[in-house]
C-alpha cells in the first residue's frame, strides 16, 4: 500500500476541509435567512433550472449530492412543505417526476440571492482571477475523468 506523501495529503485534506467549511457556512446562511438547508436548496435549484420545472426522480438523484434514499427523504420533506410535488410519469407507470411548485420557486428565487452572495463572498472573493481559472480547469479535468 502506497501512502500519500505530504504534498498529496495536504491537497486532499485541504480540498475536503474547504468543501466542508464552505458548505457548512452556506447551509447556515440559507437556514438563517430562509429556513432552507443547502441540500433542499440544491434539489430546488435543479428543478427550477430544468425544463418545465420538473425532473424524473431518477434523473434528479443522479444530479444532486445525495444518496437515492436521502433524495427520497428530501423530496418527501419538500413536498410536505408545499415546495414541490410528485407527478406521475405518463410514459412510465412506475416513474415519477419531482416538480417545483409556485411556492417552491418563490422561496428558491429568494434563497438563490443569498446562496450566490455567499459563494462569491466565502469562496470566489478569496481567489485571484488566475486561481479561479486554474481551479476551474482542474475541476473540469477531474469531472471529465469520471
N, C-alpha and C positions, 0 to 999 in steps of 0.2 A: 504494500500500500504506500503510495506516494503522498506525503503530507503537503499541504500548501506552504509555500515559502512566505516570508514576512510580507513581501510586496503583494502577493496574491491574496493573502489573508486580509491585509489592510483594505484592498479593493473590494473584496467580497463583503466583509463586515461593514465597511463604510456604506456600501450601497444598501445593505439591509437596515442599518441604523437610520440612514437618511430617509428611506422609504417609510419605515415605522414611525419616525418622528413627524414627518410631513403629513402622513395620513391621520395620525392621532390629532394633530393640530387642526387640520381641515375638518375632521369629524367633529371636534369640539366646537368649532365656529359654526358649522351647519346646525348642530344641535341647539346651540345657544340662540342663534338668530331665527331658526325656522322649525325647530323641533324635529329635524330630519337628519338621521345618521347618514354618513358618507355612503354606506352600502345601498341604502334606499335611494339616495341621490343618483348613484350610478345606474340603477335599474331605470329610474325615470329618465335619465339622460339618453340611454339607448332607445327607449320608447319615444321620447319627444323628438329625437333626431331621425327616426325611422319613417318610411313612407306610411301614410295613414295613421301614424302614432301607435302602431302595434307591431308585435313580432311574435312568431311562434315561440312557445316556451322552450323548445329545444335549441332554437337559434339564440334566444336570449341567454340561455345557460352557457352557450359557447362564447358569448361576448363578455359577460361580467366576470369579476374575480371572485365568484362564489361556487361552491360545490352545487350539484343539482339539487340535493336536499336543502342546502342553505338557500338556494334561489326559491324553491317552493315555499319555504317558511317566509321568506322576504315578500314574495308575491302575495301570500295569504295576509300578511300584516298590512301591506299597502292596499289590498282590496278591502279589508275591514275598515281602513281609514278613508275609503272612498277615492283614493288617488289613482287606482287602476281597476280594471275589471277583466275577468276571464271571459273570453268569447270563443265558442266552439268553432272549429275549422270545418268549413263546408266540404273541402276536398278530402279530408281525412277524419273519419268519425272519432278516431282516438286522439287526434291532435287538438291543441288549444292555443289560442293567442292570448297574450297579455296586451291590453290596450290601455293607454293613458286616458284618464277622464279629464273633463274641463277643470275640475278642482286640482287634479294632479299636475296639469300643465301650468296652472296659475302658480302653484307652490314651486314647481320646478323653475319657472321663469324668475321668480324672486330669489330662489336659492342659487341659481346659476351665477348671478351677480356676486354673491358672497363667495362662492367657490372660485370663480375666476380671479377675483381680487385677492383671495388667499393664495392661489397658485402663483400669481405674479409677485406678491409681497414675500411669501415664505420661500419660494424656490427660484423663480426666474430672475428676480432682482438681485439675488445673491451671486449671480454668474455674470461674467463678461459676455459680450457678443460672441467672441471666439469660443468660450467654454460651452455656450449654448449650442453653437454649431457642431462642436466636437461631440458633445453628449448626444445630440440628435442623430449624428451619423453612427455612433456606437450603438445606440438603442435600436436604430433601424437595422443594423447588421445583426444584432442579437435576435431581433424579431424575425428576420428572414431565415435564420438558421433553425427555426422550429420545425 
